Amino acid sequence: MNQQEQATVQAAIAILDRHLKQPGVAANSPKAIKQLLRLALETEEREVFFVLFMDSQLRLLSAEPLFYGTIDQAPVFPREVARRALMLNAAALVIAHNHPSGNATPSEADKRITKTLRAALELFDVRLLDHFVVGSGQMTSFAEAGLMN
């Protein structure tokens, strides 16, 4: 991606971010969330673990990359996710990461970290709403696939 394209993608992310943070706008629009995550993660050349932090009305508080990895894995530390959620006074989260290979099929490691994060966040009354895996032109939602149990 050239510099101009990168700037355009960053501008689009900023517009979506501002829209989702408007007073009274809830981040419960799957389409808007998917667009934001796709723009933020689809072109990354290494795995990036991204978190959408939301208040009790599901309004977006912050959208942040928390961890960076390599071409096929990113370390995720539940303690740091919970710490950031508490700092923002978040009531709910949506997590996401990309697969640079382009395949959006969740791995067994993806399923394990989702369960681990969900259990850790429940200790602080923070709900984990969904986990998205972003590939090239495709995205898998754990909630839609019935994998959030």
C-alpha positions in Angstrom: 0.0 0.0 0.0 1.5 3.4 -1.0 1.6 6.4 1.3 -1.5 8.0 -0.3 -3.6 4.8 0.1 -2.4 4.5 3.7 -3.5 8.1 4.4 -6.9 7.4 2.9 -7.4 4.2 5.0 -6.4 6.2 8.1 -8.9 8.9 7.3 -11.7 6.4 6.8 -10.9 4.8 10.1 -11.0 8.2 11.8 -14.4 8.9 10.2 -15.9 5.6 11.4 -14.3 6.1 14.8 -15.9 9.6 15.1 -19.3 8.3 13.9 -19.3 5.5 16.5 -18.3 7.9 19.3 -21.1 10.4 18.6 -23.4 11.0 21.6 -26.2 8.5 21.5 -24.7 6.4 18.8 -24.3 2.8 19.9 -21.6 0.6 18.5 -24.1 -2.2 18.1 -24.2 -1.9 14.3 -22.4 -5.0 13.1 -21.9 -3.4 9.7 -20.1 -0.3 11.2 -18.0 -2.5 13.5 -17.0 -4.8 10.6 -16.1 -1.8 8.4 -13.9 -0.3 11.1 -12.1 -3.6 11.8 -11.6 -4.4 8.2 -10.1 -1.0 7.5 -7.9 -1.2 10.6 -6.7 -4.8 10.1 -7.1 -6.2 6.6 -3.9 -4.8 5.2 -1.6 -5.5 8.1 1.4 -7.6 7.3 1.7 -9.1 10.8 -1.0 -10.1 13.4 -2.5 -7.2 15.3 -4.8 -7.7 18.3 -7.4 -4.9 18.3 -10.0 -4.1 20.9 -13.2 -2.0 20.8 -13.9 -0.8 24.4 -17.6 0.2 25.0 -19.7 1.7 27.8 -22.8 0.1 29.3 -24.9 1.5 26.4 -22.5 0.0 23.9 -21.2 3.3 22.8 -17.6 3.2 21.7 -15.1 4.6 24.2 -11.9 3.6 22.3 -10.7 1.4 19.5 -7.1 0.4 20.0 -4.5 -2.1 18.7 -3.2 -3.6 21.9 -0.7 -6.2 20.8 1.5 -6.8 17.7 2.9 -10.1 16.6 4.5 -11.9 13.7 3.1 -13.2 10.5 1.2 -16.0 12.2 0.7 -15.1 15.9 0.3 -12.3 18.3 0.8 -12.5 22.0 -2.3 -11.6 24.0 -2.1 -10.9 27.7 -5.6 -11.0 29.4 -4.2 -8.9 32.3 -3.4 -6.1 30.0 -6.8 -6.3 28.2 -8.6 -6.2 31.6 -6.3 -3.4 32.8 -7.1 -1.2 29.8 -10.9 -2.0 30.1 -10.8 -0.9 33.7 -8.8 2.3 32.9 -11.5 3.2 30.4 -14.4 2.1 32.7 -15.5 -0.1 29.8 -18.6 -2.4 30.3 -18.1 -4.4 27.2 -15.5 -5.3 24.5 -15.3 -6.6 21.0 -11.9 -8.1 20.2 -10.4 -8.7 16.8 -7.3 -9.7 15.1 -6.1 -10.3 11.6 -4.7 -13.3 9.8 -2.1 -12.0 7.4 -2.4 -15.3 5.4 -5.8 -14.0 4.3 -7.8 -17.0 5.8 -10.4 -15.8 8.3 -11.0 -19.2 9.8 -10.4 -19.1 13.6 -7.6 -21.3 14.9 -7.7 -23.4 18.0 -5.5 -20.8 19.7 -8.0 -18.1 18.7 -10.8 -20.1 20.4 -8.7 -20.7 23.5 -7.8 -17.0 24.0 -11.4 -16.0 23.5 -12.5 -18.3 26.3 -9.6 -17.2 28.5 -10.3 -13.5 27.9 -14.0 -14.0 28.5 -13.4 -15.7 31.8 -10.9 -13.0 32.9 -13.1 -10.1 32.0 -16.2 -11.7 33.7 -14.3 -11.3 37.0 -14.5 -7.5 36.5 -18.1 -7.5 35.1 -16.9 -6.7 31.6 -18.7 -8.5 28.8 -16.9 -9.9 25.8 -19.4 -9.5 23.0 -17.6 -10.9 20.0 -14.2 -11.8 18.5 -13.6 -11.1 14.8 -10.9 -12.7 12.7 -10.1 -10.6 9.7 -8.7 -12.1 6.5 -8.4 -10.8 2.9 -11.9 -9.8 1.9 -13.5 -12.0 4.6 -14.2 -11.9 8.2 -15.4 -14.4 10.8 -17.5 -13.4 13.8 -17.3 -15.8 16.7 -20.8 -14.7 17.8 -22.3 -15.3 14.4 -20.5 -18.7 14.2 -21.8 -19.8 17.6 -18.2 -19.8 19.1 -18.8 -17.5 22.0 -20.0 -20.2 24.4 
